[in-house]
Amino acid sequence: MKHDNQKVSVLFMLFGILFCVCLITANVLETKQISFGFVNVTAGLIVFPVRYIINDVVCEVWGYRRTRMLIWLGFAMNFLFVMFGAIADWIPGADYWNGDEGFHQIFGLAPRIVAASFVAFLAGSFINAYVMSRMKMMTEGKGFSFRAIASTVFGESADSIIFFPLALGGVIPWEEMPSLIISQVCIKTLYEIIVLPVTIRVVAFTKRHDQEDVYDEDINYNIFKIFSF
């Protein structure tokens, strides 16, 4: 199908906004611990997997090039949010302000956790996009459901394997690390499976609306070619 890679559609713009909002929201929600039965996770789980769903939709419809740009855009917006939050947390509060402790719990993220989060985000997102792109070529566009789930497993696995040891190594017992990583990957993948019927319909609607269905033929997967789209 012919397409103009220089044209940015309204739908792509909306997906980009939602992607960035989900990343920033996840940062705030990560500060709360919640329980699902016997599994303890952070509240960021509510929104965090949505970024992989958007990643899958954008890669399926517009291809790896647009997804690469979207990932770096999300990274930049997330970095700005964390930076401004850290500056606001560092500035002394007014004499009448009594919310320092709560504000610090949300915005006073440890540099180690921030760095681990950024590295894990980039690795997981790009692996997810790469797997999605290559599998679409291999299957000639068939089996979106399988490709979406498989790419999420690879992406979430990379994300968790990088984040938890870097952010929490030495804080929680190392023998607990494998079960924590596996439980996170399983829960997030289950999340995507549950919402998969919605994802399929969103992909179908977007393809019809924008008349786009990109196959990544002869492209460079270099993650730093940000504006090559």
C-alpha positions in Angstrom: 0.0 0.0 0.0 1.4 3.4 -0.9 2.0 5.9 1.8 3.6 9.3 2.5 6.0 8.9 5.3 6.3 12.7 5.7 2.7 13.1 6.6 1.8 12.8 10.3 -1.8 11.9 10.8 -4.1 13.1 13.6 -4.3 9.5 14.9 -0.6 9.2 15.1 -0.4 12.5 17.0 -3.0 11.3 19.5 -1.2 8.0 20.0 2.0 10.0 20.7 0.2 12.1 23.3 -1.3 9.1 25.0 2.1 7.3 24.9 3.8 10.2 26.7 0.9 10.7 29.2 1.1 7.0 30.1 4.8 7.1 30.7 4.5 10.2 33.0 1.5 8.8 34.8 3.3 5.5 35.4 6.1 7.5 37.1 3.7 8.9 39.7 1.8 5.7 40.2 5.0 3.7 40.7 5.3 5.3 44.2 2.4 3.3 45.5 2.5 -0.5 46.3 -0.6 -2.6 45.7 -1.4 -6.3 45.9 -3.1 -8.7 43.5 -3.8 -11.6 45.7 -0.4 -12.9 46.9 1.5 -10.8 44.3 2.8 -7.3 45.3 3.3 -4.8 42.5 3.4 -1.1 42.0 0.3 0.9 41.0 2.2 1.8 37.8 1.1 -1.6 36.5 -2.4 -0.1 35.9 -1.1 2.1 33.0 2.5 1.0 32.3 1.6 -1.9 29.9 -0.5 0.5 27.8 2.8 1.9 26.3 3.5 -1.6 24.8 0.0 -1.7 23.4 0.6 1.7 21.7 4.0 0.6 20.6 2.4 -2.4 18.9 -0.3 -0.4 17.2 2.1 2.2 15.9 4.6 -0.4 14.7 1.9 -2.4 13.0 0.3 0.5 11.2 3.1 3.0 10.6 6.2 0.8 10.9 9.4 0.8 12.9 10.6 4.3 11.8 7.6 6.1 13.3 7.8 3.8 16.4 11.5 4.8 16.9 10.6 8.4 16.8 7.7 7.9 19.2 10.0 6.0 21.7 12.5 8.8 21.7 9.7 11.4 22.1 8.4 9.5 25.1 11.9 9.3 26.6 12.4 13.1 26.2 9.0 14.0 27.7 9.6 11.6 30.6 13.0 13.0 31.2 11.6 16.5 31.3 8.9 15.5 33.8 11.5 13.8 36.1 13.9 16.7 35.8 11.3 19.4 36.6 9.9 17.3 39.4 13.4 16.9 40.9 14.1 20.6 40.7 10.7 21.4 42.4 11.5 18.8 45.1 15.0 20.4 45.7 13.6 23.9 46.1 12.7 24.5 49.8 9.0 24.7 50.4 7.3 27.8 51.8 7.0 28.2 55.6 3.3 27.3 55.6 3.7 24.3 53.3 3.4 21.0 55.1 3.4 18.6 52.2 7.1 18.1 51.8 7.2 14.5 52.8 4.4 13.4 50.4 5.8 15.5 47.6 9.2 14.0 48.0 7.9 10.5 48.0 6.5 11.2 44.5 9.1 13.5 42.9 12.2 12.7 44.9 13.1 9.6 43.0 16.6 8.2 43.7 19.0 8.7 40.7 19.6 5.0 40.7 15.9 4.2 40.1 15.6 7.0 37.5 18.6 5.7 35.5 17.4 2.1 35.7 13.9 3.2 34.6 15.2 5.1 31.5 17.6 2.4 30.4 14.9 -0.3 30.9 12.4 1.8 29.0 14.6 2.2 26.0 15.7 -1.4 25.9 12.2 -2.8 26.3 10.5 -0.5 23.9 13.0 -0.9 21.1 13.1 -4.7 21.5 9.3 -4.8 21.4 9.3 -2.7 18.3 12.0 -4.7 16.6 10.4 -8.0 17.3 7.0 -6.7 16.1 8.5 -5.3 12.9 10.6 -8.4 12.0 7.7 -10.8 12.7 5.4 -8.8 10.5 7.8 -9.2 7.7 8.3 -12.9 8.4 4.5 -13.6 8.6 3.6 -11.3 5.7 1.3 -9.4 8.0 -0.6 -12.4 9.4 -1.2 -13.3 13.0 -1.2 -9.9 14.6 -2.4 -11.3 18.0 0.5 -13.7 18.2 3.0 -11.0 17.2 1.6 -8.5 19.7 1.9 -11.0 22.6 5.3 -12.3 21.5 6.8 -8.8 21.2 5.4 -7.9 24.6 7.0 -10.9 26.2 10.4 -10.0 24.7 10.0 -6.3 25.5 8.7 -6.7 29.0 11.3 -9.4 29.8 14.1 -7.0 28.7 12.6 -4.2 30.7 12.2 -6.2 33.9 15.6 -8.0 33.6 17.3 -4.6 33.3 15.2 -2.5 35.7 14.9 -4.6 38.9 18.6 -5.6 39.3 19.8 -2.0 38.5 17.1 -0.3 40.7 16.7 -2.7 43.5 19.7 -5.0 43.5 21.0 -5.2 47.1 17.8 -3.6 48.4 15.7 -6.8 48.0 17.3 -10.2 48.4 18.9 -11.5 45.2 17.2 -14.8 45.5 13.8 -13.0 45.2 14.8 -11.3 42.0 13.9 -14.0 39.5 10.4 -14.5 40.9 9.9 -10.7 41.0 10.9 -10.4 37.3 8.9 -13.4 36.2 5.8 -12.2 38.0 6.0 -8.7 36.5 6.4 -10.1 32.9 3.5 -12.6 33.4 1.2 -10.0 34.8 1.9 -7.4 32.2 1.6 -10.0 29.4 -1.7 -11.1 30.8 -2.8 -7.5 30.8 -2.1 -7.3 27.1 -3.9 -10.6 26.4 -7.0 -9.3 28.2 -7.1 -6.1 26.2 -6.1 -7.7 23.0 -9.6 -7.6 21.5 -9.6 -3.8 21.9 -6.1 -3.6 20.4 -7.1 -5.5 17.4 -10.1 -3.2 16.7 -8.0 -0.1 17.2 -5.4 -1.4 14.7 -8.1 -2.3 12.2 -9.8 1.1 12.6 -6.5 3.0 12.3 -5.5 1.2 9.1 -8.8 1.9 7.5 -8.8 5.5 8.6 -5.3 6.4 7.6 -5.0 3.9 4.7 -1.6 2.8 6.1 -0.2 -0.6 6.6 3.6 -0.3 6.5 6.0 -3.2 6.0 9.6 -2.4 7.1 11.5 -3.4 4.0 15.2 -2.4 3.7 15.2 -0.2 6.7 18.0 0.6 9.2 17.1 -0.5 12.7 19.7 1.8 14.3 17.9 3.3 17.3 19.7 6.6 16.9 18.3 7.4 13.4 15.5 9.4 15.1 14.4 11.5 12.2 14.8 8.9 9.5 11.1 8.3 8.7 
